[in-house]
Amino acid sequence: MSSELYLAKDNMASNVAVIGYWDIRGLVEPARLLLEYGGINYEDRRIQMTKEKWLSYKHGLGYDFPNLPFYQDDEVKITQSKAIIRHLGRKLDLYGNTIAGKAEIDMLLDVVADFTSMMTGVCYRQDFSDKIKAEWIAGEGAFAMWGPLSSRMAGLQNKLGGNDWFVENKLSIADFAIWELIDTTRILFEGCMDNFEGLQGFMERFSQLKGVGDYLNGPRYRPFPIWSVRAKYGYLKNQ
C-alpha cells in the first residue's frame, strides 16, 4: 500500500478530517458515528494490510504514539480511541455541562471499555464454541467472576432510568460509546435485550439522530466485521 494513502497533516485539506483504523468496527465505530452526527467532512481510511506490515509502517506517519485508530483534523493529530472520542466530544459540545457530568461520561467510557474487553476476551478465544458462548452469557465456568450478561445490561438500564440519554439527560459521547457496545452485543448474543425496554428505546432514539440515521441506513455502514479476522466469533456474519 502506497505511503501516499497516509497524507501528512501539512498536505491535508484543512476542511477534511482523517480517521484511520482496520477495516472493521472494533474500537473506532463510536468516533465514526460522532463524525457523522457532527456533519464533519472526513476521510475514513480503512487499513488493509497485515498486522506485521502495519507495525513496521506506522512509525512513518508522524504520530507521537503511532497506533490504530489514528485521527487528524485542523487542530489535532492524535491516536488512541478514547482520546479521539473525547476530542470530538469537546468539538461537538457533547462532553457534559458540569464537572460531575464530565466525570460520569469518563466513567461510562471506561465501563464500555471493560465490557468490550470482556466480549473480545471470549470472541478471540482460540477454543471458542457454542458451549463457551453459553457460559459467557450465563456468567458460568471461567466467566463466573463477571456474572451473567443480563446483569451487565441491567446495570446500563438502571443508569439510564427514565431518561432519554445517559448523562444529565443530554446527548453525550457516552451515548455513542454505549450504543455501539449494545449494538454489537445484541448482534452477537441474540435475545440479550429482550427484557430491557428502556435500552431498546434508547437504541431506537439514537439510531434516528441526524447524520447517524443516514449513516446506519447507507452503503458506507457495515454491521460486520465487528472484530478482526483473528476473532473466532464476530468477524463474519455467519461465523
NORRAJO-V195039 format. One record per residue. N is the residue number from 0. D_LAST is the distance of its C-alpha to the last C-alpha in Angstrom with 2 decimals. Layout:
# NORRAJO-V195039
n/d_last
N/D_LAST
N/D_LAST
This chain:
# NORRAJO-V195039
n/d_last
0/28.53
1/31.99
2/33.40
3/34.74
4/31.36
5/32.20
6/35.57
7/37.91
8/39.01
9/42.44
10/41.04
11/38.76
12/39.98
13/41.28
14/39.62
15/36.07
16/33.86
17/31.09
18/27.85
19/25.72
20/22.28
21/19.12
22/17.32
23/15.08
24/16.10
25/16.52
26/20.15
27/21.81
28/20.75
29/23.67
30/26.04
31/24.81
32/25.37
33/28.80
34/29.76
35/28.94
36/30.87
37/33.76
38/34.06
39/34.13
40/34.12
41/31.48
42/29.58
43/25.87
44/25.51
45/21.95
46/22.20
47/20.66
48/22.02
49/21.18
50/21.71
51/24.73
52/26.29
53/25.79
54/27.53
55/30.49
56/30.56
57/30.41
58/33.95
59/35.54
60/34.32
61/37.15
62/35.40
63/37.13
64/33.96
65/31.50
66/27.91
67/24.91
68/25.13
69/28.62
70/30.79
71/34.22
72/36.61
73/40.40
74/40.77
75/38.28
76/36.18
77/33.85
78/30.62
79/28.69
80/26.44
81/28.72
82/31.83
83/30.53
84/29.75
85/33.20
86/34.93
87/33.53
88/34.49
89/38.04
90/38.14
91/37.08
92/39.01
93/35.95
94/36.82
95/38.95
96/42.63
97/43.94
98/43.67
99/42.19
100/39.65
101/38.61
102/38.29
103/36.04
104/33.81
105/33.60
106/32.84
107/29.97
108/28.46
109/28.55
110/27.14
111/24.13
112/23.86
113/24.06
114/21.42
115/19.04
116/19.89
117/19.10
118/15.59
119/14.93
120/16.68
121/14.09
122/10.88
123/12.46
124/13.73
125/13.62
126/13.88
127/11.14
128/10.88
129/11.28
130/14.91
131/14.69
132/12.77
133/15.63
134/18.21
135/17.21
136/17.55
137/20.80
138/22.15
139/22.93
140/23.22
141/22.57
142/21.89
143/25.17
144/26.94
145/24.69
146/25.17
147/22.88
148/20.72
149/23.18
150/26.02
151/24.52
152/24.02
153/27.56
154/28.93
155/27.73
156/29.15
157/32.39
158/32.73
159/32.33
160/34.76
161/36.31
162/35.96
163/34.08
164/33.06
165/32.59
166/35.64
167/39.14
168/37.60
169/37.29
170/34.25
171/33.32
172/30.73
173/29.60
174/28.38
175/26.26
176/24.60
177/24.19
178/22.77
179/19.97
180/19.33
181/19.37
182/17.28
183/14.30
184/14.96
185/15.24
186/12.00
187/10.01
188/12.64
189/13.86
190/17.58
191/18.57
192/20.99
193/22.64
194/25.79
195/26.31
196/28.21
197/29.63
198/26.34
199/25.24
200/28.51
201/28.02
202/24.64
203/26.31
204/29.39
205/27.59
206/25.56
207/28.97
208/30.65
209/32.35
210/30.29
211/27.10
212/26.88
213/27.49
214/24.84
215/22.10
216/23.11
217/23.72
218/22.07
219/21.80
220/19.41
221/15.65
222/13.38
223/10.65
224/10.31
225/11.48
226/11.65
227/12.45
228/10.94
229/12.19
230/9.84
231/7.69
232/6.06
233/6.90
234/7.06
235/5.04
236/5.62
237/3.79
238/0.00
